[in-house]
Amino acid sequence: MDPATLICARLLRAGAVPRAELPDLDFPEVRREVERRLEAVGLVLATSAYSDHVGIRLGAEVTADSAFDAASNLGLRSDACALLVILWARLVLQKRTAADTRELPGQEALFADERAAAARSFRPSVRLEALVREFRSVLGGRSRIQSLITQLRRLHFLAGHGEVIEAGPLLELGIDGERMVGFIRREVLARLLAERERTAAGEEGEMEPMDGLAARVLEILERLGGPAAMGELARETGERPERLRPLLKGLMTAGRLRRTGERGAARYHLPEDEG
């Protein structure tokens, strides 16, 4: 069997294959032939600098055709698609950001070389309980969200075990990351920057809400039952320290949070905690 046929067959069967298992794809003539054969049936070869897998994705002309509903062909309803977008931002976008900046949330204390190595091996995760708490009003209760996660794991969009949710190979490859990043920069980033300006302006008085992030921070501290470092809060919320710092300062100004220690030894407490 020629290499192009074997590669196409494996991709059609599995959806995504570890890049290391397809060494022939590194030869330009083989890659061109694979792309040609996939294009003939409305598919494109999906690769990413942020993924160690190779996969396939529907071509733009197919997804743009009103007669072809890509979501229903995978058996995904609108709530599953919404959860996919949420988890792409929480898992894939975080990994892309870490790879690009060579920094991890909450690890500023590491030396530059150590930060770069940690960023390369970074595998973001989110807990089921965090999704339930934040999105049950739009996605349904715990059992419904758990059912959606099981479905997305079966389709290889998600990985992880139990309540710990990680990105599967198709979360990076099955979604057009460049279009998603473009949307976030165009629509979401503008809103986040506006929120940051409002928060900075309100630091001396009432703290402005920040898409529920303030409530999430307080809930996390209550759940942890004690003080938390910046790294813990960044990991639990999935937010970068740069966004958390003004929010934490606003909470302290409002008397809803206190801090002990300085710099790397800083810990954040609820007012009723004794430390």
Buried (B, 14 or more C-beta within 10 A) or exposed (E): EEBBEBBBEBBEEBBBBEBEEBEBBEEEEBBEBBBEBBEEEBBBBBBBEBBEBBBBBBBEEBBEEEEEEBEEEBEBEEBBBBBBEBBBBBBBBBBBBBBEEBBBBBBBEBEEEEBBEBBEEBEBBBBBEBBBBBBEEEBBEEEBBBEBBEBBBEBBBBBBEEBEBBBBBBBBBBBBBEEBBEEBEEEEEEEEEEBBEEBEEBBEEEBBBBEEBBEBBBBBBEEBEEBBBBBBBBBBBBBBBEBBEBBBBBBBBBEBBBBEEEEEEBBBBBEEBEE
